[in-house]
Each structure stands twice: as C-alpha cells, then as structure tokens.
Amino acid sequence: MNGAGMVEKRGWGLWLTHVLLLLGVALVCFPIYVTLVASTVTQQDIVQPPLPLIPGSHAIENYSKALWSGVNTPVWRMLMNSTVMALGITVGKIIISLLSAYAIVYFRFPGRSFCFWTIFLTLMLPVEVRIVPTYEVVAGFGLLNSYAGLTLPLIASATATFLFRQFFMTVPDELVEAARIDGAGPVRFFFDVLLPLSRTNIAALFVILFIYGWNQYLWPLLVTTDPAMNTIVMGIKQMISSGDDWTEWPVVMATAILAMLPPVAVVVFMQRLFVKGLVETEK
C-alpha cells in the first residue's frame, strides 16, 4: 500500500508539475501569439474590438511594408544596425574580458589584485550614472551617429572578466606546468589551451551579451540623431509615438516579430553550449 501510495502521489505531483509548466508557457507565449496575429490583419481589424485571435491574410503586405518602407526608417536597416551593434558589443566584451582575466590570473605584477577589484567595483556603477560623461567623451571624439559610438563605450564588462577569472583559476596547475615544459609561451598557452577550454563559457556569455546589446535603448537614443542609424528597439518606439494621424499597428507588430528573430536564432543555435557553459560556470 505504501509503495502504491508513493507511486500515486508521485504521479499526481508529476501531473501537477506539467500543468503548471504548460500554464507558464501559455502565459509567456500568448502575447507573442497576439502580436503575430496582429501582424497579419488590417488596421481596421486591430482598432475595432474584439482583437482577432486568428491570423489574417495580410501578412505579406504588412511584413513587406515594414521591411522595405517602415514608418521613418526601413526595418531591414534598423535590423542591420542592431546586429552590428550587438555583435560589436558581444565580441568586444568577450575579447577584452578574456585578455584581462588572463593577465590577472597568469601574470604576476604589482597591483594585480587592486586592478581586479577596481574592475569588479565598476559593477556598482550602473550605466545611467556614467552615461553623461561617456556621452561627452563620445561627442568629443566625433563618434556620434556611428557604429563606433554605439559599441565602443559598452564593450568593457566587469561581469565577464570576473567569470573568466573564476574559470581560469580552476585550470589545474599541472596543465599549466605541462604546457610550460612543452615550450608553450604565454601566447601559445592562451590560444592552444585556455581558449579551447573556455569554449562553452564563451558560448554562454555570447548569448547573454548579444541579447544585452540587442536590447539597448537609452544609449543609442543619446548618440544617434540620424534616422539611418536607428536600432530596431528605437524604431519600434518611434513607430508608436511618431505623431502621425494614427499608429500603423500591423506594421508595428510585424516589426516586433522581426525584432525577435535574431536573438531567438542565437539562443536556438547555441542552446547546447549555452546550457553547458552556464553549468560549468556555476561549478
């Protein structure tokens, strides 16, 4: 009886867990589904309640208008700007963090700990605190309305430096000594030993940092005044508050769906390495 009761209890618990998971998925996916449906109907269908929940027949028209015309800037241009910005921030953060963590862990120099903790303490300063002086520097160098102005001020990352430092400290001393005996210098040790070992960590950080760069709004809003340099997040906001007679909601919804595709693609294609990298980072 006890065994049967445990099996029955476990069965109910498993069923309840699946129901809760399905409810959670439904809550997350329903707004996306509504957005997808709204991108396939007409303006009249959206402004007149109730909002349709069945896809319409205007998808090609709405997505074509969004991609090639948009409201102020074509969506393809804003997607390109966001991609360049997100990739620049991601690759820059990873390269700088790898090199700084490598120097802190494997090189002995005066003030090594001080340098690390100085980098780490920058986590206490949110972007909003240092955004005005950063803007002054960017404007002084003439980097407004440029990809360099969008990416360079955001490529330093104390978090990534800390994570790589913690991982490098777990590399066995025997491996370091074996590489030294084999005649590997600092550069060869970094590229032939540390980089392959860091592959999953790099993948996990790539996903996180790409989404971080893709979702930037405040900084691009400050450093870009040319509509041709608008990012996709800025573009969606400007479509809603464009000041026209009405907001073209089908085009806005189509733009929102298109804006989700690159981050989703990055997560899908790198999910295995992403999960593995998170687990190894926790260890």
C-alpha positions as CSV (number, residue, x, y, z in Angstrom):
1,M,0.0,0.0,0.0
2,N,2.8,2.4,0.9
3,G,4.5,1.7,-2.4
4,A,1.3,2.2,-4.4
5,G,0.6,5.4,-2.5
6,M,4.0,6.7,-3.2
7,V,3.6,5.9,-6.9
8,E,0.2,7.6,-7.0
9,K,1.5,10.6,-5.1
10,R,4.4,10.9,-7.5
11,G,2.0,10.6,-10.5
12,W,-0.1,13.4,-9.2
13,G,3.0,15.5,-8.5
14,L,4.3,14.9,-12.0
15,W,0.9,15.8,-13.5
16,L,0.7,19.0,-11.5
17,T,4.2,20.0,-12.5
18,H,3.4,19.5,-16.2
19,V,0.1,21.5,-15.8
20,L,2.0,24.4,-14.1
21,L,4.7,24.3,-16.8
22,L,2.1,24.4,-19.6
23,L,0.3,27.3,-17.9
24,G,3.6,29.2,-17.6
25,V,4.4,28.5,-21.3
26,A,0.9,29.7,-22.3
27,L,1.3,32.9,-20.3
28,V,4.6,33.7,-22.0
29,C,3.6,32.7,-25.5
30,F,0.1,34.2,-25.6
31,P,1.3,37.9,-26.0
32,I,3.7,36.7,-28.7
33,Y,0.9,34.9,-30.5
34,V,-1.4,38.0,-30.3
35,T,1.5,40.1,-31.8
36,L,1.9,37.5,-34.6
37,V,-1.8,37.6,-35.3
38,A,-1.9,41.4,-35.2
39,S,0.9,41.5,-37.8
40,T,-1.3,39.6,-40.3
41,V,-4.5,41.7,-40.2
42,T,-5.5,45.2,-41.2
43,Q,-5.5,48.4,-39.2
44,Q,-9.3,48.3,-39.0
45,D,-9.3,44.8,-37.5
46,I,-7.0,46.0,-34.7
47,V,-8.7,49.2,-33.7
48,Q,-12.2,47.7,-33.7
49,P,-12.7,45.3,-30.7
50,P,-12.5,42.5,-30.1
51,L,-8.9,41.9,-31.2
52,P,-8.9,38.9,-33.6
53,L,-7.1,35.7,-32.4
54,I,-7.0,34.0,-35.8
55,P,-4.2,35.0,-38.3
56,G,-5.4,37.2,-41.2
57,S,-4.4,37.3,-44.9
58,H,-2.3,40.5,-44.9
59,A,1.0,39.1,-43.6
60,I,2.9,39.6,-46.9
61,E,1.7,43.1,-47.2
62,N,2.4,44.1,-43.6
63,Y,5.9,42.5,-43.5
64,S,6.9,43.8,-46.9
65,K,5.9,47.3,-45.8
66,A,7.8,47.0,-42.5
67,L,10.9,45.6,-44.1
68,W,11.3,47.9,-47.1
69,S,9.4,51.1,-46.1
70,G,8.8,51.2,-42.3
71,V,7.5,54.4,-40.8
72,N,10.6,56.5,-40.6
73,T,13.4,54.0,-41.4
74,P,13.1,50.6,-43.2
75,V,13.2,47.7,-40.8
76,W,16.0,46.0,-42.7
77,R,18.2,49.0,-42.0
78,M,17.4,49.0,-38.3
79,L,17.9,45.2,-38.1
80,M,21.4,45.7,-39.6
81,N,22.2,48.5,-37.2
82,S,21.1,46.4,-34.2
83,T,23.1,43.4,-35.5
84,V,26.3,45.4,-35.9
85,M,25.9,46.9,-32.5
86,A,25.0,43.7,-30.7
87,L,27.9,41.8,-32.4
88,G,30.3,44.6,-31.8
89,I,29.4,44.8,-28.1
90,T,29.5,41.0,-27.7
91,V,32.8,40.3,-29.4
92,G,34.4,43.3,-27.8
93,K,33.3,42.3,-24.3
94,I,34.5,38.7,-24.7
95,I,37.9,39.6,-26.2
96,I,38.6,42.3,-23.6
97,S,37.4,40.1,-20.7
98,L,39.4,37.1,-21.8
99,L,42.6,39.1,-22.1
100,S,42.1,41.0,-18.8
101,A,41.2,37.8,-16.9
102,Y,44.2,36.0,-18.4
103,A,46.5,38.8,-17.3
104,I,45.1,38.9,-13.8
105,V,45.3,35.2,-13.2
106,Y,48.6,34.2,-15.0
107,F,50.8,37.2,-14.8
108,R,52.5,38.5,-11.6
109,F,52.7,42.3,-11.5
110,P,52.4,44.9,-8.8
111,G,48.8,45.9,-8.0
112,R,47.3,42.8,-9.7
113,S,44.6,42.4,-7.0
114,F,44.0,46.1,-7.0
115,C,43.3,46.1,-10.7
116,F,40.9,43.2,-10.4
117,W,38.9,44.7,-7.6
118,T,38.8,48.1,-9.3
119,I,37.3,46.4,-12.4
120,F,34.9,44.5,-10.1
121,L,33.8,47.6,-8.3
122,T,32.5,49.1,-11.6
123,L,29.6,46.7,-11.2
124,M,28.3,49.1,-8.6
125,L,28.1,51.9,-11.2
126,P,25.0,51.4,-13.4
127,V,25.2,52.8,-17.0
128,E,22.8,55.6,-16.1
129,V,25.4,57.0,-13.6
130,R,28.2,57.3,-16.1
131,I,26.2,57.9,-19.2
132,V,26.6,61.7,-19.3
133,P,30.5,61.8,-19.0
134,T,30.6,58.9,-21.5
135,Y,28.4,60.9,-23.9
136,E,30.8,63.9,-23.6
137,V,33.8,61.7,-24.4
138,V,32.0,60.1,-27.5
139,A,30.9,63.6,-28.7
140,G,34.4,65.0,-28.2
141,F,35.8,62.3,-30.4
142,G,33.2,62.9,-33.1
143,L,31.7,59.4,-32.8
144,L,28.0,60.4,-32.7
145,N,25.9,58.7,-35.4
146,S,28.5,56.0,-35.9
147,Y,28.8,52.3,-35.2
148,A,31.9,53.1,-33.1
149,G,29.9,55.4,-30.9
150,L,27.3,52.8,-30.5
151,T,29.6,50.0,-29.5
152,L,32.9,51.2,-28.0
153,P,31.6,52.7,-24.8
154,L,29.7,49.4,-24.0
155,I,32.4,46.8,-24.7
156,A,34.0,46.7,-21.2
157,S,32.5,44.1,-18.9
158,A,33.4,43.5,-15.3
159,T,31.0,40.6,-15.1
160,A,32.6,38.7,-18.0
161,T,36.0,39.5,-16.6
162,F,35.0,38.1,-13.2
163,L,33.5,34.9,-14.8
164,F,36.6,34.2,-16.9
165,R,38.9,34.9,-13.9
166,Q,37.0,32.4,-11.8
167,F,37.2,29.8,-14.6
168,F,40.9,30.3,-15.3
169,M,41.5,29.8,-11.6
170,T,40.0,26.3,-11.8
171,V,42.5,25.2,-14.5
172,P,44.9,22.7,-12.9
173,D,48.4,23.8,-12.2
174,E,49.6,20.6,-13.7
175,L,48.2,21.6,-17.1
176,V,50.0,25.0,-16.9
177,E,53.2,23.2,-15.9
178,A,52.9,20.7,-18.7
179,A,52.4,23.5,-21.3
180,R,55.4,25.2,-19.9
181,I,57.5,22.1,-20.2
182,D,56.3,21.6,-23.8
183,G,57.7,25.0,-24.6
184,A,54.4,26.9,-24.8
185,G,54.8,30.6,-24.3
186,P,52.1,32.9,-23.0
187,V,50.5,33.4,-26.4
188,R,50.5,29.8,-27.4
189,F,49.2,28.7,-23.9
190,F,46.4,31.2,-24.3
191,F,45.3,30.1,-27.8
192,D,46.1,26.4,-27.6
193,V,45.0,25.6,-24.1
194,L,42.8,28.3,-22.5
195,L,40.6,29.2,-25.5
196,P,39.6,25.6,-26.2
197,L,38.8,25.0,-22.5
198,S,36.8,28.3,-22.5
199,R,34.6,27.4,-25.5
200,T,31.4,26.7,-23.5
201,N,31.9,29.7,-21.3
202,I,32.4,31.9,-24.3
203,A,29.2,30.5,-25.9
204,A,27.1,31.2,-22.8
205,L,28.4,34.7,-22.5
206,F,27.9,35.3,-26.2
207,V,24.2,34.5,-25.9
208,I,23.8,36.7,-22.8
209,L,25.8,39.6,-24.2
210,F,24.2,39.5,-27.6
211,I,20.8,39.9,-26.1
212,Y,22.1,42.6,-23.9
213,G,23.4,44.5,-26.9
214,W,20.3,43.9,-28.9
215,N,18.0,45.3,-26.3
216,Q,19.9,48.6,-25.8
217,Y,17.7,51.6,-26.0
218,L,18.9,54.5,-23.8
219,W,22.5,54.7,-25.2
220,P,21.5,54.5,-28.9
221,L,18.8,57.1,-28.2
222,L,21.5,59.5,-27.0
223,V,24.3,59.0,-29.6
224,T,22.2,58.8,-32.7
225,T,20.2,61.6,-34.3
226,D,20.3,60.3,-37.9
227,P,17.3,58.1,-38.6
228,A,19.5,55.8,-40.8
229,M,21.4,54.8,-37.6
230,N,18.3,53.9,-35.6
231,T,18.3,50.5,-33.9
232,I,15.3,48.2,-34.0
233,V,14.3,48.9,-30.4
234,M,14.4,52.7,-31.1
235,G,12.5,52.1,-34.3
236,I,9.6,50.4,-32.6
237,K,9.3,53.1,-30.0
238,Q,9.3,55.8,-32.7
239,M,6.7,54.0,-34.7
240,I,4.3,54.1,-31.7
241,S,5.0,57.7,-30.9
242,S,5.5,59.0,-34.5
243,G,2.9,61.7,-34.1
244,D,1.0,60.7,-37.3
245,D,-2.8,60.5,-37.6
246,W,-2.6,57.0,-36.1
247,T,-0.2,54.3,-35.3
248,E,0.1,51.7,-38.0
249,W,-0.3,48.8,-35.6
250,P,0.0,46.0,-38.2
251,V,3.4,47.4,-39.3
252,V,4.5,47.9,-35.6
253,M,3.5,44.3,-34.8
254,A,5.3,42.9,-37.8
255,T,8.4,44.9,-36.8
256,A,8.2,43.5,-33.3
257,I,8.1,39.9,-34.6
258,L,11.1,40.6,-36.9
259,A,13.0,42.2,-34.0
260,M,12.6,38.9,-32.0
261,L,14.0,36.7,-34.7
262,P,17.8,37.3,-34.4
263,P,18.0,36.8,-30.6
264,V,15.8,33.7,-30.8
265,A,18.1,32.4,-33.6
266,V,21.2,32.9,-31.5
267,V,19.6,31.1,-28.5
268,V,18.3,28.2,-30.6
269,F,21.6,27.6,-32.4
270,M,23.8,27.9,-29.3
271,Q,21.5,26.4,-26.7
272,R,23.6,23.3,-26.0
273,L,26.8,25.2,-25.5
274,F,24.8,27.9,-23.6
275,V,23.4,25.5,-21.0
276,K,26.7,23.6,-20.7
277,G,28.6,26.9,-20.3
278,L,26.2,28.0,-17.5
279,V,26.6,24.7,-15.7
280,E,30.4,24.8,-15.9
281,T,30.4,28.5,-14.8
282,E,28.4,27.6,-11.7
283,K,30.9,24.9,-10.9
